[in-house]
């Protein structure tokens, strides 16, 4: 069951992320999609939720009102899903896939004259962190709200979401400068391990939320691609640690 609501009080991407977060945490809500320009929220529910309950879930600065004419019949929508929707999904992921492609090619070209797979992996991990932190830095105010929507530690410790981009910068420099690699690898396992738990839960719950891996500048959906990219980094960290020890 889907409904479209008018939302008042939203003025920026940070507001959008906050509304998505608070509504998405309600029991019975399986997906939240915000259109900031139209000040609308499309909410998918497993069962109908009263407007009063939705309002209580939001901070006082936001108001919510149902638009009856915009109710959506979920079964009819899904009957029409076809190839076009798949292309749309791939199109949304195009920035992420291109970034991963360029990072991979760059890491390989840096060592094409004297091939060393371990060095390639270290450069890949370093560039991964530096590039991904750059996009988070573009909207440091909006990123924490988006990140807290799925990262377990960020939900419990808000300050962690604020410092996360700087953690990525530090890890990226450590890998590229070959400084304390063993410590950087252990931190990578912990940080990405926690995030992957949240990503996995989000995917299993089939919640449609924005992936904060590239900050809020690029509107990427949370998909299996996010899980795969984290898993690749975790596997690399494990392989490198086994080689060290």
QUIWO-V163007 format. One line per field, one symbol per residue. ss: DSSP state (H for helix, E for strand, L for the rest). psi: psi as a letter, one per 40 degrees, with the letter a starting at -180 (. if undefined). A space follows every 10 residues. Layout:
# QUIWO-V163007
ss=???
psi=???
This chain:
# QUIWO-V163007
ss=LEEEEEEELL LLHHHHHHHH HHHHLLLLEE EEEEELLLLE EEEEELLLLL HHHHHHHLLL LLEEEELHHH LELHHHHHHL LLHHHHHHHH HHHHHHHHHH HHHHHHHHHL LLLLLLHHHH HHHHHHHHHH HHHHHHHLLH HHHHHHHLLL LHHHHHLHHH HHHHHHHHHH HHHHHHLLLL HHHHHHHHHH HHHHHHHHHH HHHHLLLELE ELLLLLLLLE ELLHHHHHHH HHHHHHHHHH HHHHL
psi=hiihihhieh eidddddddd ddddehhehe ihhhhddefi hhhhidihhi ddddddeiid ehihhhgdee ihhdddddde hadddddddd ddeddddddd dddddddddd fddghhdddd dddddddddd ddddddddgd dddddddede hdddddgddd ddeddddddd ddddddefhf dddddddddd dddddddddd ddddefhgih hedfaedhgh ihaddddddd dddddddddd dddd.
